Amino acid sequence: MKITEIPVAGYERVARAEDPASGLKALIAVHDTTLGPALGGLRMWPFRSWEEAQFDVLRLARGMTYKSAVADTGLGGGKSIILGNPKTEKSEALFRAMGQFIDAFGGRYITAEDVGTSVEDMVTVRKETKWVTGLPRSLGSSGDPSPWTALGCFLGVKACLEEVFGNADLAGKTVAIQGMGHVGTFLAEHLHRSGAHLVVSDLTAERAKEAAARFGATPVAPDAIYDVPCDVFAPCALGAVINDETLRRLKTKIVAGAANNVLLREEHGDRLKEMGVLYAPDYVINAGGIINVSIEVEPGGYDEARSRRKVENIYGALKTVFRIAKDEGVSTNRASNLLAEQRLAKGRKKG
């Protein structure tokens, strides 16, 4: 395996791995370990180039630093990516090679499942390194973090509703969910039980059809989700979905979903504010999964009750962000960045 260091200003370590024997092409980015070792998921996606993958992993790693800071997990931020098609290119050799790459970071980076990877893939990675979380419950770990991400997102949607409408009641509200993967489906369950009407889309049409049958949802084509009149737009797939083109099409009061890096650029959050749309900063509302797996690395190991209590704090964390945004006269994404940077600065003083 060839590991190449990539100097990137503002990041502690970024490296690329190439292993012809297994076909591995991967990146790991450690953004900041001020508050603890960098924890972030392992994503597998068919990026068209190293440059495209590096752009994504750097944004995601920085987002994890801020996510862990605001969620008070006692961890730093990092992320990893395998370049490849998760439907056709997975193998034991590939994930074992990835485990060796992760192990080369000596514990500064801890991984977990993410888009394109599964708990089962993490079991394979674990054969080569101990720096893995989110393993099956049968192994004494916390299992799939997706239900926890969805729970936190559901509570975050309710916080947004209260902020915009004066109460958190979902009955009769319309929520447009973009992406019906694990998290999107778990979120849909919560929303459906609470009386919301759902409009759903997914790049895989069959997933949208299944959701329509299961939740009485209205399926729409992937690109049409931006044009749906709704109370809440919930992006639960890939990032950068709020951009110059989509902003003009949104017909919603709230953007609150589980995807990472929802805004293409920070100024798109400013645009949402100008439009009168409340944005729940992605790394605040979607922190449930990372909170859950962070409990694994605490003294005494995983405790589900403690995890639930911390995930429920997402409601209050968003309320804090909304208050800062009002007090400072800034968009909610800039308010959450301020909160994260305050906690990082405090951590550096302690260090």
C-alpha positions as CSV (number, residue, x, y, z in Angstrom):
1,M,0.0,0.0,0.0
2,K,1.3,3.4,-0.9
3,I,0.3,6.3,1.5
4,T,0.9,9.8,0.3
5,E,0.7,12.8,2.6
6,I,-1.3,15.8,1.3
7,P,-0.5,19.1,3.0
8,V,-3.7,21.1,3.5
9,A,-3.7,24.4,5.4
10,G,-5.9,24.2,8.5
11,Y,-5.9,20.4,8.7
12,E,-3.8,18.3,11.0
13,R,-3.3,15.4,8.5
14,V,-4.7,14.5,5.1
15,A,-3.4,11.4,3.3
16,R,-4.2,9.3,0.2
17,A,-3.9,5.5,0.0
18,E,-3.5,3.4,-3.1
19,D,-3.4,-0.4,-2.9
20,P,-3.4,-2.2,-6.3
21,A,-3.8,-5.6,-4.7
22,S,-7.2,-4.8,-3.2
23,G,-8.2,-2.0,-5.6
24,L,-8.3,0.5,-2.7
25,K,-8.2,4.2,-3.5
26,A,-9.0,6.2,-0.4
27,L,-8.5,9.4,1.5
28,I,-8.5,10.2,5.3
29,A,-8.7,13.8,6.5
30,V,-8.1,14.7,10.2
31,H,-9.2,18.3,10.6
32,D,-8.9,19.1,14.4
33,T,-8.2,17.0,17.5
34,T,-8.3,19.8,20.0
35,L,-11.2,18.2,21.9
36,G,-10.3,14.6,21.3
37,P,-9.5,12.0,18.6
38,A,-11.1,12.7,15.3
39,L,-14.2,10.5,14.8
40,G,-16.1,10.5,11.4
41,G,-17.6,7.9,9.1
42,L,-16.2,6.1,6.2
43,R,-18.0,7.0,2.9
44,M,-17.8,5.0,-0.3
45,W,-18.9,6.8,-3.4
46,P,-18.0,6.7,-7.2
47,F,-16.2,10.1,-7.3
48,R,-15.1,11.0,-10.8
49,S,-11.6,12.2,-9.6
50,W,-9.3,12.5,-6.7
51,E,-9.9,16.2,-6.7
52,E,-13.7,15.7,-6.3
53,A,-13.2,13.2,-3.5
54,Q,-10.7,15.5,-1.7
55,F,-13.1,18.4,-1.9
56,D,-15.8,16.3,-0.2
57,V,-13.6,14.7,2.5
58,L,-12.2,18.1,3.6
59,R,-15.6,19.6,3.9
60,L,-16.9,16.6,5.8
61,A,-14.0,16.5,8.2
62,R,-14.3,20.1,9.1
63,G,-18.0,19.6,9.6
64,M,-17.3,16.7,12.0
65,T,-15.1,19.0,14.1
66,Y,-17.9,21.5,14.5
67,K,-20.5,18.8,14.9
68,S,-18.6,17.2,17.8
69,A,-17.8,20.6,19.4
70,V,-21.5,21.7,19.4
71,A,-22.7,18.2,20.5
72,D,-20.1,18.1,23.3
73,T,-18.9,14.6,22.4
74,G,-15.3,15.1,23.6
75,L,-14.1,14.3,20.1
76,G,-12.5,16.0,17.2
77,G,-13.3,15.9,13.5
78,G,-12.2,13.6,10.7
79,K,-13.6,11.7,7.7
80,S,-12.6,9.0,5.2
81,I,-13.6,8.2,1.7
82,I,-13.2,5.1,-0.5
83,L,-13.4,6.0,-4.2
84,G,-15.6,3.3,-5.7
85,N,-19.1,2.1,-6.4
86,P,-20.6,0.6,-3.2
87,K,-23.0,-1.5,-5.2
88,T,-20.4,-3.3,-7.3
89,E,-16.9,-2.8,-5.9
90,K,-17.0,-3.9,-2.3
91,S,-14.8,-6.8,-1.2
92,E,-13.3,-8.1,2.0
93,A,-9.8,-7.3,0.7
94,L,-10.9,-3.7,0.0
95,F,-12.1,-3.1,3.5
96,R,-9.2,-4.9,5.2
97,A,-6.9,-2.6,3.2
98,M,-8.9,0.4,4.4
99,G,-8.5,-0.9,8.0
100,Q,-4.7,-0.9,7.5
101,F,-4.9,2.6,6.2
102,I,-6.9,3.7,9.3
103,D,-4.5,1.9,11.6
104,A,-1.6,3.9,10.2
105,F,-3.2,7.0,11.9
106,G,-2.5,5.4,15.3
107,G,-5.8,6.3,16.8
108,R,-5.9,10.0,15.8
109,Y,-8.8,9.0,13.4
110,I,-11.7,6.7,14.5
111,T,-14.1,5.5,11.8
112,A,-17.8,4.4,11.6
113,E,-20.3,3.6,8.8
114,D,-21.5,6.3,6.5
115,V,-23.0,6.7,3.1
116,G,-22.2,3.6,1.0
117,T,-20.9,1.6,3.9
118,S,-22.6,-0.6,6.5
119,V,-22.1,-2.0,10.0
120,E,-21.0,-5.3,8.3
121,D,-18.3,-3.4,6.4
122,M,-17.1,-2.0,9.7
123,V,-16.7,-5.5,11.1
124,T,-14.3,-6.3,8.2
125,V,-12.4,-3.0,8.8
126,R,-12.1,-4.1,12.5
127,K,-10.0,-7.1,11.4
128,E,-7.2,-4.7,10.7
129,T,-7.6,-1.9,13.3
130,K,-9.2,-1.3,16.6
131,W,-10.2,2.2,15.7
132,V,-13.7,1.4,14.6
133,T,-17.1,2.3,16.2
134,G,-20.7,1.5,15.4
135,L,-20.1,-2.3,15.3
136,P,-23.0,-4.7,16.0
137,R,-24.5,-4.9,19.4
138,S,-23.5,-8.5,19.6
139,L,-19.9,-7.3,19.7
140,G,-20.6,-4.9,22.6
141,S,-20.8,-1.9,20.4
142,S,-23.7,0.5,19.5
143,G,-24.8,-0.9,16.2
144,D,-26.2,1.1,13.2
145,P,-26.1,4.8,14.1
146,S,-28.8,5.7,11.5
147,P,-31.8,5.4,13.9
148,W,-30.0,7.9,16.3
149,T,-29.3,10.3,13.5
150,A,-32.9,10.1,12.5
151,L,-34.2,10.6,16.1
152,G,-32.0,13.7,16.5
153,C,-33.2,15.0,13.1
154,F,-36.8,14.4,14.1
155,L,-36.4,16.4,17.3
156,G,-34.6,19.1,15.4
157,V,-37.5,19.4,13.0
158,K,-39.8,19.9,16.0
159,A,-37.5,22.6,17.3
160,C,-37.7,24.4,14.0
161,L,-41.5,24.1,13.8
162,E,-41.8,25.6,17.3
163,E,-39.5,28.5,16.2
164,V,-41.4,29.2,13.0
165,F,-45.0,28.3,13.9
166,G,-45.0,28.7,17.7
167,N,-45.6,25.0,18.3
168,A,-44.0,21.7,17.4
169,D,-47.1,19.9,16.2
170,L,-46.5,17.9,13.0
171,A,-50.1,17.0,12.4
172,G,-51.1,18.3,9.0
173,K,-47.6,19.6,8.1
174,T,-46.0,18.6,4.8
175,V,-42.4,17.4,4.9
176,A,-40.5,16.8,1.7
177,I,-37.7,14.2,2.3
178,Q,-34.9,14.0,-0.2
179,G,-33.2,10.6,0.0
180,M,-34.9,7.4,1.4
181,G,-31.8,5.6,2.7
182,H,-31.4,4.3,6.2
183,V,-31.7,7.7,7.9
184,G,-34.4,9.1,5.6
185,T,-36.5,6.0,6.2
186,F,-36.2,6.1,10.0
187,L,-37.0,9.9,9.9
188,A,-40.0,9.2,7.8
189,E,-41.3,6.7,10.4
190,H,-41.1,9.4,13.1
191,L,-42.8,12.0,11.0
192,H,-45.5,9.6,9.8
193,R,-46.4,8.6,13.3
194,S,-46.7,12.2,14.3
195,G,-49.2,13.0,11.6
196,A,-47.1,14.6,8.9
197,H,-47.8,14.2,5.2
198,L,-44.7,13.1,3.4
199,V,-43.4,13.8,-0.1
200,V,-40.4,11.6,-0.9
201,S,-37.8,11.3,-3.6
202,D,-34.7,9.1,-4.1
203,L,-32.3,8.4,-7.0
204,T,-33.5,4.8,-6.7
205,A,-37.1,5.0,-7.8
206,E,-38.0,1.8,-6.0
207,R,-37.1,3.3,-2.7
208,A,-39.4,6.2,-3.2
209,K,-42.2,3.8,-4.2
210,E,-41.6,1.7,-1.1
211,A,-41.8,4.8,1.1
212,A,-45.0,5.8,-0.6
213,A,-46.6,2.5,0.1
214,R,-45.4,2.3,3.7
215,F,-46.1,5.8,4.8
216,G,-48.8,7.0,2.5
217,A,-46.3,9.4,1.0
218,T,-46.3,11.1,-2.3
219,P,-43.3,10.1,-4.5
220,V,-41.8,12.6,-6.9
221,A,-38.8,12.5,-9.3
222,P,-35.5,13.3,-7.7
223,D,-35.2,16.8,-9.3
224,A,-38.8,17.7,-8.6
225,I,-38.4,17.6,-4.8
226,Y,-37.1,21.2,-4.8
227,D,-40.4,22.4,-6.3
228,V,-42.7,20.8,-3.7
229,P,-44.7,23.3,-1.6
230,C,-44.0,22.1,2.0
231,D,-43.5,23.3,5.5
232,V,-40.2,21.4,5.9
233,F,-37.6,20.4,3.3
234,A,-35.5,17.6,4.7
235,P,-32.4,16.8,2.7
236,C,-31.2,13.3,3.8
237,A,-28.9,12.3,0.9
238,L,-25.7,14.0,-0.3
239,G,-24.6,17.6,0.3
240,A,-24.5,20.9,-1.6
241,V,-28.2,20.7,-2.4
242,I,-28.9,24.3,-1.3
243,N,-27.2,26.3,-4.0
244,D,-27.9,29.1,-6.5
245,E,-30.1,27.0,-8.7
246,T,-32.2,25.3,-6.0
247,L,-32.7,28.4,-3.8
248,R,-34.9,29.9,-6.5
249,R,-37.1,26.9,-6.5
250,L,-37.7,26.2,-2.8
251,K,-41.2,26.6,-1.5
252,T,-40.7,25.9,2.2
253,K,-40.4,27.7,5.6
254,I,-37.8,25.3,7.0
255,V,-34.7,23.4,5.7
256,A,-33.9,20.7,8.3
257,G,-32.5,17.3,7.3
258,A,-29.8,14.7,8.0
259,A,-27.5,15.3,5.1
260,N,-24.0,16.7,5.7
261,N,-22.8,19.9,4.0
262,V,-26.3,20.9,2.9
263,L,-25.1,24.4,1.8
264,L,-22.8,24.5,-1.2
265,R,-21.3,27.7,0.4
266,E,-21.8,29.5,3.6
267,E,-23.4,32.5,1.8
268,H,-26.3,30.2,0.8
269,G,-27.3,30.1,4.5
270,D,-27.3,33.9,4.4
271,R,-29.7,33.7,1.4
272,L,-32.0,31.4,3.3
273,K,-32.2,34.0,6.1
274,E,-33.0,36.7,3.6
275,M,-35.8,34.6,2.1
276,G,-37.3,34.0,5.6
277,V,-36.5,30.3,5.6
278,L,-35.2,28.8,8.9
279,Y,-32.2,26.6,8.3
280,A,-31.2,24.0,10.9
281,P,-27.4,23.8,10.6
282,D,-26.7,20.3,9.3
283,Y,-24.0,19.3,11.8
284,V,-26.2,20.4,14.7
285,I,-29.4,18.6,13.7
286,N,-27.7,15.4,12.3
287,A,-25.4,14.8,15.3
288,G,-27.4,11.9,16.7
289,G,-25.3,9.2,15.1
290,I,-22.0,10.7,16.1
291,I,-23.3,11.2,19.6
292,N,-24.3,7.6,19.8
293,V,-21.0,6.1,18.7
294,S,-19.1,8.7,20.8
295,I,-20.5,7.0,23.9
296,E,-18.6,3.9,22.9
297,V,-15.2,5.6,23.6
298,E,-16.2,7.0,27.0
299,P,-15.0,5.3,30.2
300,G,-17.3,2.3,30.9
301,G,-18.3,1.8,27.3
302,Y,-21.6,2.1,25.5
303,D,-24.7,3.1,27.5
304,E,-27.9,3.4,25.5
305,A,-29.8,5.5,28.1
306,R,-26.9,8.0,28.2
307,S,-26.8,8.1,24.4
308,R,-30.6,8.9,24.2
309,R,-30.3,11.7,26.8
310,K,-27.5,13.3,24.8
311,V,-29.3,12.9,21.5
312,E,-32.3,14.6,23.0
313,N,-30.1,17.6,23.7
314,I,-30.1,18.4,20.0
315,Y,-33.5,20.2,20.4
316,G,-31.9,22.5,22.9
317,A,-28.7,22.9,20.9
318,L,-30.7,24.2,17.9
319,K,-32.6,26.6,20.2
320,T,-29.2,28.0,21.4
321,V,-28.1,28.4,17.7
322,F,-31.4,30.2,16.9
323,R,-30.9,32.5,19.8
324,I,-27.3,33.4,18.8
325,A,-28.4,34.0,15.3
326,K,-31.0,36.6,16.5
327,D,-28.6,38.2,19.0
328,E,-25.8,38.5,16.5
329,G,-28.0,39.3,13.5
330,V,-26.5,36.5,11.4
331,S,-27.7,33.4,9.6
332,T,-28.1,30.2,11.6
333,N,-25.2,28.4,9.9
334,R,-22.9,31.3,10.9
335,A,-24.3,31.2,14.4
336,S,-23.5,27.5,14.8
337,N,-20.0,28.1,13.5
338,L,-19.6,30.8,16.2
339,L,-20.7,28.4,18.9
340,A,-18.4,25.6,17.6
341,E,-15.4,28.0,17.4
342,Q,-16.1,29.2,20.9
343,R,-15.9,25.7,22.2
344,L,-12.8,24.9,20.2
345,A,-11.1,28.1,21.5
346,K,-12.0,27.1,25.1
347,G,-10.5,23.6,24.5
348,R,-7.2,25.1,23.1
349,K,-6.9,27.3,26.3
350,K,-7.3,24.2,28.4
351,G,-4.7,22.4,26.3
